Amino acid sequence: MSQPNLNHFMPENNQEKPLTSSTKLRKQLKGFQKSTFICGVIIIAVILLVLGFTIFHVKNPKIKMNSVTIKGLDQLNSTSQMMTNLTVVADVSLKNTNVAAFKFDKSNSSLVYRDTLIGVGNVPPGVAKARRTIRMNVTFDVMVVGVARNKMFLNDVATGILEVNSSTKINGRVKIMNIIKRHVTLSLNCSIAVNVTSWGIVNQDCKRHASI
């Protein structure tokens, strides 16, 4: 019986080896691309998360009452001066802790004495630049004749201490790189005791609130 020619099958085996190596290489390349894509997605997600808690995080601007000046109280001793306006000037600061500017609209501030509205002041519109603090004056013109209707007013002046309450609300917005936009409302309610001799604040208790 003749022996089979083994050399006849050798070319076929030699052709299978390159094909198998090429297939493994393609699989490895696809696995590498998949791993790279997953790693890229994770890195981007981490970066966005960090930015979300740092740069892109909108913080509440802070509003503060620095001082209050009252003008015209020295004229109240004369009855003929009862039509004179009492001027109250509040020095207010607004601190923007964001990386973008805080733009706010025109708003109003009210002044109350013993549960009676005695004056309304205008808060002008403006812009607090990124990580900057701006100061502004809010002026109230109060008719003394309206305040004097309260029988406790002259007694309070005689004691040297005048207690008033102010309420301020400011509406604005923060826009970061035209990507993140947030509307912010700031509220500042203060109870203020003022020395009518030095025009200085004896005691000030303010409650601030911010909502986004």
C-alpha positions in Angstrom: 0.0 0.0 0.0 1.3 3.4 -1.0 2.0 6.0 1.8 0.0 9.3 1.6 2.0 12.3 0.5 2.1 14.5 3.6 3.7 17.3 1.7 0.4 17.8 -0.1 -1.2 19.1 3.0 1.6 21.5 4.1 0.6 24.5 2.1 -2.9 24.5 3.6 -1.5 24.5 7.2 0.9 27.3 6.2 -2.1 29.4 5.0 -4.2 28.9 8.1 -1.5 30.4 10.5 -1.5 33.9 9.1 -5.3 34.0 9.1 -5.5 33.0 12.7 -2.9 35.6 13.8 -4.7 38.4 11.9 -8.0 37.5 13.6 -6.4 37.7 17.0 -4.8 41.0 16.2 -8.2 42.4 15.1 -9.8 41.2 18.3 -7.1 42.7 20.4 -7.4 46.0 18.6 -11.1 46.1 19.1 -10.7 45.3 22.8 -8.1 48.1 23.1 -10.4 50.6 21.3 -13.3 49.6 23.6 -11.2 50.0 26.7 -9.9 53.3 25.5 -13.4 54.6 24.9 -14.6 53.5 28.3 -11.6 55.1 30.0 -12.3 58.3 28.0 -16.0 58.4 29.1 -15.0 57.9 32.7 -12.4 60.7 32.5 -14.8 63.1 30.9 -17.5 62.2 33.5 -15.0 62.9 36.4 -14.0 66.2 34.8 -17.6 67.3 34.4 -18.3 66.3 38.0 -15.4 68.3 39.3 -16.4 71.3 37.2 -20.0 70.9 38.4 -18.9 71.2 42.0 -16.4 74.0 41.4 -16.4 76.3 38.4 -19.9 75.5 37.1 -21.5 75.5 40.6 -23.6 78.5 41.1 -23.2 79.9 44.6 -25.5 82.3 46.4 -24.4 85.9 46.3 -24.2 87.5 49.8 -26.0 90.8 50.7 -25.1 92.8 53.8 -26.2 95.9 55.5 -23.1 97.9 56.4 -24.5 101.1 58.0 -27.5 103.3 58.2 -27.5 107.1 58.3 -30.6 109.1 59.4 -30.8 112.8 58.5 -33.2 115.4 59.7 -34.0 114.2 63.2 -32.6 117.5 64.6 -35.5 119.4 63.0 -38.2 117.4 64.8 -38.1 119.6 67.9 -40.0 122.3 66.0 -43.7 121.7 65.1 -43.3 123.9 62.0 -40.8 121.4 60.6 -43.2 118.4 60.7 -43.6 118.5 57.0 -39.8 118.0 56.5 -38.7 114.7 55.0 -36.7 112.3 57.2 -34.0 110.8 55.0 -32.6 107.3 55.7 -29.6 106.1 53.7 -28.7 102.5 53.9 -25.2 101.4 52.8 -25.6 97.9 51.3 -22.9 95.6 49.9 -23.4 92.7 47.6 -20.7 90.1 47.3 -20.6 87.8 44.3 -18.7 84.6 45.0 -19.3 83.1 41.5 -16.8 82.8 38.6 -19.3 84.7 36.5 -21.0 88.1 36.9 -24.3 88.4 38.8 -26.6 90.8 37.0 -29.6 92.1 39.0 -32.7 94.1 38.2 -34.1 97.2 39.7 -36.0 96.4 42.9 -37.5 98.0 46.0 -36.6 98.2 49.6 -39.1 99.0 52.4 -38.6 100.7 55.7 -41.0 99.9 58.6 -41.4 101.6 62.0 -43.6 99.9 64.5 -45.5 97.9 61.9 -46.1 100.9 59.7 -44.6 101.4 56.3 -42.8 104.7 56.5 -40.7 104.6 53.3 -39.8 102.9 50.1 -36.3 103.0 48.5 -35.2 102.0 45.1 -32.4 99.6 44.5 -30.8 100.5 41.2 -30.0 97.7 38.7 -26.4 96.7 38.4 -23.8 94.0 37.8 -21.5 92.4 40.4 -18.5 91.2 38.6 -17.1 87.7 39.3 -15.7 87.3 42.8 -16.2 91.0 43.5 -18.1 93.1 46.0 -20.1 96.2 45.1 -21.6 98.8 47.5 -24.6 100.8 46.9 -26.8 103.3 48.8 -30.5 102.8 49.2 -32.2 106.1 50.1 -35.6 106.4 51.8 -37.5 109.6 51.9 -39.9 109.5 54.8 -42.6 112.1 55.6 -42.2 113.0 59.2 -45.9 113.9 59.5 -46.8 110.4 58.7 -44.3 108.9 61.2 -45.3 111.4 64.0 -48.8 110.0 64.0 -47.4 107.1 66.1 -47.4 108.4 69.7 -44.3 106.4 70.5 -42.1 108.1 67.9 -41.0 111.2 69.9 -40.6 109.1 72.9 -38.2 106.8 71.0 -36.3 109.8 69.8 -36.1 111.2 73.3 -34.5 107.9 74.5 -31.8 108.3 71.9 -32.6 105.0 70.2 -34.7 104.6 67.1 -35.7 101.0 66.0 -36.7 100.4 62.4 -37.0 97.4 60.2 -35.9 97.1 56.6 -36.8 94.6 54.0 -34.9 94.2 50.7 -35.4 91.8 47.8 -33.1 91.6 44.8 -33.8 89.4 41.7 -30.9 88.6 39.4 -29.2 85.9 37.4 -25.9 84.2 36.9 -24.8 83.0 33.5 -21.6 80.8 33.2 -20.2 80.5 29.7 -23.7 80.6 28.2 -24.0 77.0 29.4 -25.4 77.3 32.9 -28.0 80.0 33.7 -29.6 80.4 37.1 -32.1 82.9 38.5 -31.2 84.1 42.0 -33.4 85.9 44.5 -31.8 87.6 47.5 -33.7 88.7 50.6 -32.3 90.8 53.5 -34.5 91.6 56.5 -32.9 93.7 59.2 -33.9 95.0 62.6 -31.8 98.1 63.3 -31.4 100.2 66.4 -29.9 103.5 65.6 -28.3 106.1 68.0 -30.0 109.4 67.0 -27.1 111.4 68.4 -24.2 109.8 66.6 -26.3 108.3 63.7 -24.5 105.1 64.3 -25.9 101.6 64.5 -26.2 100.4 68.1 -27.5 97.0 67.2 -28.2 95.2 63.9 -29.8 91.8 63.4 -30.1 90.8 59.8 -31.5 87.6 58.3 -30.3 86.7 54.8 -31.9 84.3 52.4 -31.0 83.3 48.9 -32.8 80.9 46.6 -31.7 79.6 43.2 
